[in-house]
Amino acid sequence: MRRRAAALAVPFSVVLLASSACGAIPEKYQVPAFMRMDEEETDSRLPTVEGKPGEEPKVAFPDIAPPGEQISGVVRPGDDEEIIRADDTLLVDIVDYQWTGKGKSEKTNSTYETDTPFLLQLNQVNEELSGALVNQAVGAQVAFVLPGPDPAQAEAQGMEPQEGDTVSVVEVRDRFGKGDTVQGKQQTDGGDGLPTAADAGSAAPEIEIPKDTDPPKKLEKVDLIEGGGPETEKEQQLVVQYTGVRWEDGEMFDSSWKQGGTPFTFPLGQGQVIEGWDKGLEGVKVGSRVMLVIPEDQAYGKEAEENGQPAGTLVFVVDVLGAVNPPPPPEEEGDGKDSGDKESKDSEDKDAEGGEG
């Protein structure tokens, strides 16, 4: 269904981001021991947090020097009935700090401020990091303290030496687990010249292709269940369950339900999936189940079979479980435009005065 894997590019603690992308803690952040806290005990060296769920917490650091070793612990337990599992995809908010000395810290990033929570796939995160989140209730806040690289090592790698430790406070807002589907009763199964897909509950829908009927020449979309959430937008990261069949023979060629039911995530409108998905899933309300009938030119094209992909018109049933706003673009160091304008103006002034240049 997808053309290529989506890359992670979101504001996040550097180590957690690297771990979620490659499954290993970067060498420059490795330390001899990783301290895990017992459920009934929290390391006194961790910061404390105050505030309401869903709002940026007030983080207070103990009046000690940064510990210089990797530790983590729950700083506020969750109060939701949903329990985090090791194969979940989590929706999390993160606030990052640089802890530089006794009671001294500087905030470096906050997804609360940008309203861009992060989708964290736990099965892509090193167990040493994900273990602090697993078996906690949704709503929990977990603090991670990560030491900076050794100064000599940083210099050898051309990096600026880092003062103190990096701290990330992660709040779990929601979870998407294996077998999750949208709620609600189907208003229609489709039909009227298009395929049908009866509600199969938590199982993969069985798509029936109408007999002796030519496929439509344009993209068709049918809302089987209309969700009550906001409409999806381009660049958002979507969380979906899906199943797909070929119009020609009705044979299923791909399905998240048949792959253990793990939800699939992708950025909408970025060419990471076939065109029929990018167009057909834009403007869909979160919580909806949608049937898409996608013509060949918006699927894998005429050379699909040669490339080992399903050919012809394709039919998908997609459950839209969630949609997450994209991160803001990274800030550039300094203001190049203003600086360039000023330098140009200074040069022009010198020329007018007979100076060099």
Contacts in CASP RR format, 6 or more apart in sequence:
PFRMAT RR
TARGET T0000
AUTHOR 0000-0000-0000
METHOD contacts of the structure
MODEL  1
MRRRAAALAVPFSVVLLASSACGAIPEKYQVPAFMRMDEEETDSRLPTVE
GKPGEEPKVAFPDIAPPGEQISGVVRPGDDEEIIRADDTLLVDIVDYQWT
GKGKSEKTNSTYETDTPFLLQLNQVNEELSGALVNQAVGAQVAFVLPGPD
PAQAEAQGMEPQEGDTVSVVEVRDRFGKGDTVQGKQQTDGGDGLPTAADA
GSAAPEIEIPKDTDPPKKLEKVDLIEGGGPETEKEQQLVVQYTGVRWEDG
EMFDSSWKQGGTPFTFPLGQGQVIEGWDKGLEGVKVGSRVMLVIPEDQAY
GKEAEENGQPAGTLVFVVDVLGAVNPPPPPEEEGDGKDSGDKESKDSEDK
DAEGGEG
1 242 0 8 1.000
1 244 0 8 1.000
1 254 0 8 1.000
1 264 0 8 1.000
1 273 0 8 1.000
1 274 0 8 1.000
1 277 0 8 1.000
1 316 0 8 1.000
2 264 0 8 1.000
2 266 0 8 1.000
2 272 0 8 1.000
2 273 0 8 1.000
2 274 0 8 1.000
3 271 0 8 1.000
3 272 0 8 1.000
3 273 0 8 1.000
3 274 0 8 1.000
4 272 0 8 1.000
5 272 0 8 1.000
6 237 0 8 1.000
6 265 0 8 1.000
6 266 0 8 1.000
6 267 0 8 1.000
6 270 0 8 1.000
6 272 0 8 1.000
7 21 0 8 1.000
8 17 0 8 1.000
8 20 0 8 1.000
8 21 0 8 1.000
9 327 0 8 1.000
10 17 0 8 1.000
10 116 0 8 1.000
10 118 0 8 1.000
10 327 0 8 1.000
11 94 0 8 1.000
11 96 0 8 1.000
11 109 0 8 1.000
11 111 0 8 1.000
11 114 0 8 1.000
11 116 0 8 1.000
11 118 0 8 1.000
11 327 0 8 1.000
11 328 0 8 1.000
12 20 0 8 1.000
12 94 0 8 1.000
12 96 0 8 1.000
12 109 0 8 1.000
12 118 0 8 1.000
12 168 0 8 1.000
13 94 0 8 1.000
13 96 0 8 1.000
13 144 0 8 1.000
13 146 0 8 1.000
13 166 0 8 1.000
13 168 0 8 1.000
14 29 0 8 1.000
14 146 0 8 1.000
14 166 0 8 1.000
15 25 0 8 1.000
15 26 0 8 1.000
15 29 0 8 1.000
15 129 0 8 1.000
15 144 0 8 1.000
15 146 0 8 1.000
15 166 0 8 1.000
16 94 0 8 1.000
16 120 0 8 1.000
16 125 0 8 1.000
16 129 0 8 1.000
16 144 0 8 1.000
16 168 0 8 1.000
16 170 0 8 1.000
18 24 0 8 1.000
18 25 0 8 1.000
18 26 0 8 1.000
19 25 0 8 1.000
19 124 0 8 1.000
19 125 0 8 1.000
19 126 0 8 1.000
19 129 0 8 1.000
20 120 0 8 1.000
20 121 0 8 1.000
20 124 0 8 1.000
20 125 0 8 1.000
21 124 0 8 1.000
23 124 0 8 1.000
23 125 0 8 1.000
23 126 0 8 1.000
24 126 0 8 1.000
25 126 0 8 1.000
25 128 0 8 1.000
25 129 0 8 1.000
28 148 0 8 1.000
28 149 0 8 1.000
28 150 0 8 1.000
28 153 0 8 1.000
28 154 0 8 1.000
28 157 0 8 1.000
28 159 0 8 1.000
29 70 0 8 1.000
29 146 0 8 1.000
29 147 0 8 1.000
29 148 0 8 1.000
29 149 0 8 1.000
31 68 0 8 1.000
31 69 0 8 1.000
31 70 0 8 1.000
31 147 0 8 1.000
33 69 0 8 1.000
33 70 0 8 1.000
34 70 0 8 1.000
34 71 0 8 1.000
34 128 0 8 1.000
35 43 0 8 1.000
35 69 0 8 1.000
35 70 0 8 1.000
35 71 0 8 1.000
35 72 0 8 1.000
36 72 0 8 1.000
36 73 0 8 1.000
36 131 0 8 1.000
36 132 0 8 1.000
37 43 0 8 1.000
37 71 0 8 1.000
37 72 0 8 1.000
37 73 0 8 1.000
37 74 0 8 1.000
39 74 0 8 1.000
42 73 0 8 1.000
42 74 0 8 1.000
42 75 0 8 1.000
43 71 0 8 1.000
43 73 0 8 1.000
44 62 0 8 1.000
45 62 0 8 1.000
45 64 0 8 1.000
45 67 0 8 1.000
45 71 0 8 1.000
45 145 0 8 1.000
46 62 0 8 1.000
46 71 0 8 1.000
46 72 0 8 1.000
46 73 0 8 1.000
46 75 0 8 1.000
46 143 0 8 1.000
46 145 0 8 1.000
47 59 0 8 1.000
47 60 0 8 1.000
47 61 0 8 1.000
47 62 0 8 1.000
47 75 0 8 1.000
47 97 0 8 1.000
47 99 0 8 1.000
47 105 0 8 1.000
47 143 0 8 1.000
47 167 0 8 1.000
47 169 0 8 1.000
48 59 0 8 1.000
48 60 0 8 1.000
48 62 0 8 1.000
48 75 0 8 1.000
49 57 0 8 1.000
49 58 0 8 1.000
49 59 0 8 1.000
49 60 0 8 1.000
49 75 0 8 1.000
49 76 0 8 1.000
49 141 0 8 1.000
49 143 0 8 1.000
49 169 0 8 1.000
50 57 0 8 1.000
50 58 0 8 1.000
50 60 0 8 1.000
51 57 0 8 1.000
51 58 0 8 1.000
53 78 0 8 1.000
53 79 0 8 1.000
53 139 0 8 1.000
53 171 0 8 1.000
54 93 0 8 1.000
54 112 0 8 1.000
54 171 0 8 1.000
54 173 0 8 1.000
55 112 0 8 1.000
56 93 0 8 1.000
56 95 0 8 1.000
56 110 0 8 1.000
56 112 0 8 1.000
56 113 0 8 1.000
57 76 0 8 1.000
57 95 0 8 1.000
57 141 0 8 1.000
57 169 0 8 1.000
57 171 0 8 1.000
59 95 0 8 1.000
59 97 0 8 1.000
59 105 0 8 1.000
59 167 0 8 1.000
59 169 0 8 1.000
61 97 0 8 1.000
61 99 0 8 1.000
61 103 0 8 1.000
61 104 0 8 1.000
61 105 0 8 1.000
61 167 0 8 1.000
62 103 0 8 1.000
63 102 0 8 1.000
63 103 0 8 1.000
64 102 0 8 1.000
64 103 0 8 1.000
65 101 0 8 1.000
65 102 0 8 1.000
66 99 0 8 1.000
66 100 0 8 1.000
66 101 0 8 1.000
66 145 0 8 1.000
66 147 0 8 1.000
66 164 0 8 1.000
66 165 0 8 1.000
67 145 0 8 1.000
67 147 0 8 1.000
67 165 0 8 1.000
68 145 0 8 1.000
68 147 0 8 1.000
68 148 0 8 1.000
68 164 0 8 1.000
68 165 0 8 1.000
69 145 0 8 1.000
69 147 0 8 1.000
70 128 0 8 1.000
70 144 0 8 1.000
70 145 0 8 1.000
70 146 0 8 1.000
70 147 0 8 1.000
71 144 0 8 1.000
71 145 0 8 1.000
72 129 0 8 1.000
72 132 0 8 1.000
72 142 0 8 1.000
72 143 0 8 1.000
72 144 0 8 1.000
72 145 0 8 1.000
73 132 0 8 1.000
73 142 0 8 1.000
73 143 0 8 1.000
73 144 0 8 1.000
74 132 0 8 1.000
74 136 0 8 1.000
74 140 0 8 1.000
74 141 0 8 1.000
74 142 0 8 1.000
75 141 0 8 1.000
75 142 0 8 1.000
75 143 0 8 1.000
75 169 0 8 1.000
76 139 0 8 1.000
76 140 0 8 1.000
76 141 0 8 1.000
77 136 0 8 1.000
77 137 0 8 1.000
77 140 0 8 1.000
78 136 0 8 1.000
78 137 0 8 1.000
78 138 0 8 1.000
78 139 0 8 1.000
78 140 0 8 1.000
78 141 0 8 1.000
78 172 0 8 1.000
79 137 0 8 1.000
79 139 0 8 1.000
80 137 0 8 1.000
80 138 0 8 1.000
80 139 0 8 1.000
81 137 0 8 1.000
82 137 0 8 1.000
82 138 0 8 1.000
82 175 0 8 1.000
83 135 0 8 1.000
83 136 0 8 1.000
83 137 0 8 1.000
83 138 0 8 1.000
84 90 0 8 1.000
84 122 0 8 1.000
84 133 0 8 1.000
84 134 0 8 1.000
84 135 0 8 1.000
84 136 0 8 1.000
84 137 0 8 1.000
84 138 0 8 1.000
84 140 0 8 1.000
84 172 0 8 1.000
84 175 0 8 1.000
85 122 0 8 1.000
85 134 0 8 1.000
85 135 0 8 1.000
85 175 0 8 1.000
85 177 0 8 1.000
85 178 0 8 1.000
86 122 0 8 1.000
86 123 0 8 1.000
86 130 0 8 1.000
86 131 0 8 1.000
86 134 0 8 1.000
87 122 0 8 1.000
87 123 0 8 1.000
87 177 0 8 1.000
87 178 0 8 1.000
87 262 0 8 1.000
88 122 0 8 1.000
88 175 0 8 1.000
88 176 0 8 1.000
88 177 0 8 1.000
89 119 0 8 1.000
89 120 0 8 1.000
89 121 0 8 1.000
89 122 0 8 1.000
89 175 0 8 1.000
89 176 0 8 1.000
89 177 0 8 1.000
89 239 0 8 1.000
89 262 0 8 1.000
89 263 0 8 1.000
89 265 0 8 1.000
90 119 0 8 1.000
90 120 0 8 1.000
90 121 0 8 1.000
90 122 0 8 1.000
90 133 0 8 1.000
90 172 0 8 1.000
90 173 0 8 1.000
90 174 0 8 1.000
90 175 0 8 1.000
90 176 0 8 1.000
91 117 0 8 1.000
91 118 0 8 1.000
91 119 0 8 1.000
91 120 0 8 1.000
91 172 0 8 1.000
91 173 0 8 1.000
91 174 0 8 1.000
91 175 0 8 1.000
91 176 0 8 1.000
91 324 0 8 1.000
92 111 0 8 1.000
92 117 0 8 1.000
92 118 0 8 1.000
92 119 0 8 1.000
92 120 0 8 1.000
92 170 0 8 1.000
92 171 0 8 1.000
92 172 0 8 1.000
92 173 0 8 1.000
93 111 0 8 1.000
93 112 0 8 1.000
93 117 0 8 1.000
93 118 0 8 1.000
93 170 0 8 1.000
93 171 0 8 1.000
93 173 0 8 1.000
94 109 0 8 1.000
94 110 0 8 1.000
94 111 0 8 1.000
94 118 0 8 1.000
94 168 0 8 1.000
94 169 0 8 1.000
94 170 0 8 1.000
94 171 0 8 1.000
95 107 0 8 1.000
95 109 0 8 1.000
95 110 0 8 1.000
95 111 0 8 1.000
95 112 0 8 1.000
95 168 0 8 1.000
95 169 0 8 1.000
96 107 0 8 1.000
96 108 0 8 1.000
96 109 0 8 1.000
96 110 0 8 1.000
96 166 0 8 1.000
96 167 0 8 1.000
96 168 0 8 1.000
96 169 0 8 1.000
97 105 0 8 1.000
97 106 0 8 1.000
97 107 0 8 1.000
97 108 0 8 1.000
97 166 0 8 1.000
97 167 0 8 1.000
97 168 0 8 1.000
97 169 0 8 1.000
98 105 0 8 1.000
98 106 0 8 1.000
98 108 0 8 1.000
98 162 0 8 1.000
98 163 0 8 1.000
98 164 0 8 1.000
98 165 0 8 1.000
98 166 0 8 1.000
98 167 0 8 1.000
99 105 0 8 1.000
99 145 0 8 1.000
99 164 0 8 1.000
99 165 0 8 1.000
99 166 0 8 1.000
99 167 0 8 1.000
100 106 0 8 1.000
100 163 0 8 1.000
100 164 0 8 1.000
101 164 0 8 1.000
105 167 0 8 1.000
111 117 0 8 1.000
111 118 0 8 1.000
111 327 0 8 1.000
114 327 0 8 1.000
114 328 0 8 1.000
115 325 0 8 1.000
116 324 0 8 1.000
116 325 0 8 1.000
116 326 0 8 1.000
116 327 0 8 1.000
116 328 0 8 1.000
117 173 0 8 1.000
117 324 0 8 1.000
117 325 0 8 1.000
118 324 0 8 1.000
118 327 0 8 1.000
119 237 0 8 1.000
119 239 0 8 1.000
119 265 0 8 1.000
119 324 0 8 1.000
121 265 0 8 1.000
122 130 0 8 1.000
122 133 0 8 1.000
122 134 0 8 1.000
123 262 0 8 1.000
129 144 0 8 1.000
132 142 0 8 1.000
132 144 0 8 1.000
133 140 0 8 1.000
133 142 0 8 1.000
133 170 0 8 1.000
133 172 0 8 1.000
136 142 0 8 1.000
136 172 0 8 1.000
138 172 0 8 1.000
138 173 0 8 1.000
138 174 0 8 1.000
138 175 0 8 1.000
139 171 0 8 1.000
139 172 0 8 1.000
139 173 0 8 1.000
140 171 0 8 1.000
140 172 0 8 1.000
141 169 0 8 1.000
141 170 0 8 1.000
141 171 0 8 1.000
141 172 0 8 1.000
142 169 0 8 1.000
142 170 0 8 1.000
142 172 0 8 1.000
143 167 0 8 1.000
143 168 0 8 1.000
143 169 0 8 1.000
143 170 0 8 1.000
144 167 0 8 1.000
144 168 0 8 1.000
144 169 0 8 1.000
144 170 0 8 1.000
145 165 0 8 1.000
145 166 0 8 1.000
145 167 0 8 1.000
146 165 0 8 1.000
146 166 0 8 1.000
146 167 0 8 1.000
146 168 0 8 1.000
147 164 0 8 1.000
147 165 0 8 1.000
147 166 0 8 1.000
148 154 0 8 1.000
148 162 0 8 1.000
148 164 0 8 1.000
148 165 0 8 1.000
148 166 0 8 1.000
149 157 0 8 1.000
149 159 0 8 1.000
149 161 0 8 1.000
149 162 0 8 1.000
151 161 0 8 1.000
154 160 0 8 1.000
154 161 0 8 1.000
154 162 0 8 1.000
155 161 0 8 1.000
176 239 0 8 1.000
176 263 0 8 1.000
176 321 0 8 1.000
176 322 0 8 1.000
177 262 0 8 1.000
177 263 0 8 1.000
178 260 0 8 1.000
178 261 0 8 1.000
178 262 0 8 1.000
179 202 0 8 1.000
179 241 0 8 1.000
179 257 0 8 1.000
179 260 0 8 1.000
179 261 0 8 1.000
179 262 0 8 1.000
179 263 0 8 1.000
180 241 0 8 1.000
180 261 0 8 1.000
180 263 0 8 1.000
180 319 0 8 1.000
180 321 0 8 1.000
181 201 0 8 1.000
181 202 0 8 1.000
181 241 0 8 1.000
181 289 0 8 1.000
181 319 0 8 1.000
181 321 0 8 1.000
182 225 0 8 1.000
182 227 0 8 1.000
182 287 0 8 1.000
182 288 0 8 1.000
182 289 0 8 1.000
182 319 0 8 1.000
182 320 0 8 1.000
182 321 0 8 1.000
183 287 0 8 1.000
184 225 0 8 1.000
184 227 0 8 1.000
185 199 0 8 1.000
185 225 0 8 1.000
186 198 0 8 1.000
186 199 0 8 1.000
186 224 0 8 1.000
186 225 0 8 1.000
186 289 0 8 1.000
187 223 0 8 1.000
187 224 0 8 1.000
187 225 0 8 1.000
187 226 0 8 1.000
188 222 0 8 1.000
188 223 0 8 1.000
188 224 0 8 1.000
189 196 0 8 1.000
189 197 0 8 1.000
189 198 0 8 1.000
189 199 0 8 1.000
189 224 0 8 1.000
190 196 0 8 1.000
190 197 0 8 1.000
190 222 0 8 1.000
190 224 0 8 1.000
190 291 0 8 1.000
191 210 0 8 1.000
191 222 0 8 1.000
193 210 0 8 1.000
193 213 0 8 1.000
194 210 0 8 1.000
194 216 0 8 1.000
194 220 0 8 1.000
194 222 0 8 1.000
194 291 0 8 1.000
194 293 0 8 1.000
195 207 0 8 1.000
195 208 0 8 1.000
195 209 0 8 1.000
195 210 0 8 1.000
195 245 0 8 1.000
195 247 0 8 1.000
195 291 0 8 1.000
195 293 0 8 1.000
195 315 0 8 1.000
196 207 0 8 1.000
196 208 0 8 1.000
196 210 0 8 1.000
197 205 0 8 1.000
197 206 0 8 1.000
197 207 0 8 1.000
197 208 0 8 1.000
197 224 0 8 1.000
197 291 0 8 1.000
197 317 0 8 1.000
198 205 0 8 1.000
198 206 0 8 1.000
199 205 0 8 1.000
199 224 0 8 1.000
200 206 0 8 1.000
203 257 0 8 1.000
204 243 0 8 1.000
204 252 0 8 1.000
204 255 0 8 1.000
204 257 0 8 1.000
204 258 0 8 1.000
205 243 0 8 1.000
205 317 0 8 1.000
207 243 0 8 1.000
207 244 0 8 1.000
207 245 0 8 1.000
207 250 0 8 1.000
207 252 0 8 1.000
207 291 0 8 1.000
207 315 0 8 1.000
207 317 0 8 1.000
209 245 0 8 1.000
209 247 0 8 1.000
209 250 0 8 1.000
209 315 0 8 1.000
215 247 0 8 1.000
215 293 0 8 1.000
215 295 0 8 1.000
215 312 0 8 1.000
215 313 0 8 1.000
216 293 0 8 1.000
216 295 0 8 1.000
216 313 0 8 1.000
217 295 0 8 1.000
218 295 0 8 1.000
219 276 0 8 1.000
219 279 0 8 1.000
219 280 0 8 1.000
219 292 0 8 1.000
219 293 0 8 1.000
219 294 0 8 1.000
219 295 0 8 1.000
219 298 0 8 1.000
220 292 0 8 1.000
220 293 0 8 1.000
221 280 0 8 1.000
221 290 0 8 1.000
221 291 0 8 1.000
221 292 0 8 1.000
221 293 0 8 1.000
222 290 0 8 1.000
222 291 0 8 1.000
222 293 0 8 1.000
223 284 0 8 1.000
223 288 0 8 1.000
223 289 0 8 1.000
223 290 0 8 1.000
224 288 0 8 1.000
224 289 0 8 1.000
224 290 0 8 1.000
224 291 0 8 1.000
224 317 0 8 1.000
225 287 0 8 1.000
225 288 0 8 1.000
225 289 0 8 1.000
226 285 0 8 1.000
226 288 0 8 1.000
227 285 0 8 1.000
227 286 0 8 1.000
227 287 0 8 1.000
227 288 0 8 1.000
227 320 0 8 1.000
228 285 0 8 1.000
228 286 0 8 1.000
228 287 0 8 1.000
228 288 0 8 1.000
229 285 0 8 1.000
229 286 0 8 1.000
229 287 0 8 1.000
230 285 0 8 1.000
230 286 0 8 1.000
230 323 0 8 1.000
231 283 0 8 1.000
231 284 0 8 1.000
231 285 0 8 1.000
231 286 0 8 1.000
232 238 0 8 1.000
232 268 0 8 1.000
232 281 0 8 1.000
232 282 0 8 1.000
232 283 0 8 1.000
232 284 0 8 1.000
232 285 0 8 1.000
232 286 0 8 1.000
232 320 0 8 1.000
232 323 0 8 1.000
233 268 0 8 1.000
233 282 0 8 1.000
233 283 0 8 1.000
233 323 0 8 1.000
234 268 0 8 1.000
234 269 0 8 1.000
234 270 0 8 1.000
234 282 0 8 1.000
235 267 0 8 1.000
235 268 0 8 1.000
235 269 0 8 1.000
235 270 0 8 1.000
235 326 0 8 1.000
236 267 0 8 1.000
236 268 0 8 1.000
236 323 0 8 1.000
236 324 0 8 1.000
236 325 0 8 1.000
236 326 0 8 1.000
237 265 0 8 1.000
237 266 0 8 1.000
237 267 0 8 1.000
237 268 0 8 1.000
237 323 0 8 1.000
237 324 0 8 1.000
237 326 0 8 1.000
238 265 0 8 1.000
238 266 0 8 1.000
238 267 0 8 1.000
238 268 0 8 1.000
238 281 0 8 1.000
238 320 0 8 1.000
238 322 0 8 1.000
238 323 0 8 1.000
238 324 0 8 1.000
239 263 0 8 1.000
239 264 0 8 1.000
239 265 0 8 1.000
239 320 0 8 1.000
239 321 0 8 1.000
239 322 0 8 1.000
239 323 0 8 1.000
239 324 0 8 1.000
240 256 0 8 1.000
240 263 0 8 1.000
240 264 0 8 1.000
240 265 0 8 1.000
240 266 0 8 1.000
240 281 0 8 1.000
240 318 0 8 1.000
240 319 0 8 1.000
240 320 0 8 1.000
240 321 0 8 1.000
240 322 0 8 1.000
241 256 0 8 1.000
241 257 0 8 1.000
241 261 0 8 1.000
241 263 0 8 1.000
241 264 0 8 1.000
241 318 0 8 1.000
241 319 0 8 1.000
241 321 0 8 1.000
242 254 0 8 1.000
242 255 0 8 1.000
242 256 0 8 1.000
242 257 0 8 1.000
242 264 0 8 1.000
242 316 0 8 1.000
242 317 0 8 1.000
242 318 0 8 1.000
242 319 0 8 1.000
243 252 0 8 1.000
243 254 0 8 1.000
243 255 0 8 1.000
243 256 0 8 1.000
243 257 0 8 1.000
243 258 0 8 1.000
243 316 0 8 1.000
243 317 0 8 1.000
244 252 0 8 1.000
244 253 0 8 1.000
244 254 0 8 1.000
244 255 0 8 1.000
244 314 0 8 1.000
244 315 0 8 1.000
244 316 0 8 1.000
244 317 0 8 1.000
245 251 0 8 1.000
245 252 0 8 1.000
245 253 0 8 1.000
245 314 0 8 1.000
245 315 0 8 1.000
246 253 0 8 1.000
246 310 0 8 1.000
246 311 0 8 1.000
246 312 0 8 1.000
246 313 0 8 1.000
246 314 0 8 1.000
246 315 0 8 1.000
247 293 0 8 1.000
247 312 0 8 1.000
247 313 0 8 1.000
247 314 0 8 1.000
247 315 0 8 1.000
248 311 0 8 1.000
248 312 0 8 1.000
248 313 0 8 1.000
250 315 0 8 1.000
252 258 0 8 1.000
253 310 0 8 1.000
253 314 0 8 1.000
254 310 0 8 1.000
256 262 0 8 1.000
256 263 0 8 1.000
256 264 0 8 1.000
263 321 0 8 1.000
266 272 0 8 1.000
266 273 0 8 1.000
266 277 0 8 1.000
267 326 0 8 1.000
268 278 0 8 1.000
268 281 0 8 1.000
268 282 0 8 1.000
268 323 0 8 1.000
269 278 0 8 1.000
269 282 0 8 1.000
270 278 0 8 1.000
271 278 0 8 1.000
274 294 0 8 1.000
274 298 0 8 1.000
274 299 0 8 1.000
274 300 0 8 1.000
274 314 0 8 1.000
275 298 0 8 1.000
275 299 0 8 1.000
276 292 0 8 1.000
276 294 0 8 1.000
276 298 0 8 1.000
276 299 0 8 1.000
277 292 0 8 1.000
277 294 0 8 1.000
277 316 0 8 1.000
277 318 0 8 1.000
279 298 0 8 1.000
280 290 0 8 1.000
280 292 0 8 1.000
281 290 0 8 1.000
281 292 0 8 1.000
281 318 0 8 1.000
281 320 0 8 1.000
284 290 0 8 1.000
284 320 0 8 1.000
285 320 0 8 1.000
286 320 0 8 1.000
286 321 0 8 1.000
286 322 0 8 1.000
286 323 0 8 1.000
287 319 0 8 1.000
287 320 0 8 1.000
287 321 0 8 1.000
287 322 0 8 1.000
288 319 0 8 1.000
288 320 0 8 1.000
289 317 0 8 1.000
289 318 0 8 1.000
289 319 0 8 1.000
289 320 0 8 1.000
290 317 0 8 1.000
290 318 0 8 1.000
290 320 0 8 1.000
291 315 0 8 1.000
291 316 0 8 1.000
291 317 0 8 1.000
291 318 0 8 1.000
292 315 0 8 1.000
292 316 0 8 1.000
292 317 0 8 1.000
292 318 0 8 1.000
293 313 0 8 1.000
293 314 0 8 1.000
293 315 0 8 1.000
294 313 0 8 1.000
294 314 0 8 1.000
294 315 0 8 1.000
294 316 0 8 1.000
295 312 0 8 1.000
295 313 0 8 1.000
296 302 0 8 1.000
296 304 0 8 1.000
296 311 0 8 1.000
296 312 0 8 1.000
296 313 0 8 1.000
299 310 0 8 1.000
299 312 0 8 1.000
299 313 0 8 1.000
299 314 0 8 1.000
300 307 0 8 1.000
300 309 0 8 1.000
300 310 0 8 1.000
300 311 0 8 1.000
300 312 0 8 1.000
300 314 0 8 1.000
301 311 0 8 1.000
301 312 0 8 1.000
304 310 0 8 1.000
304 311 0 8 1.000
304 312 0 8 1.000
305 311 0 8 1.000
347 357 0 8 1.000
350 356 0 8 1.000
350 357 0 8 1.000
351 357 0 8 1.000
END
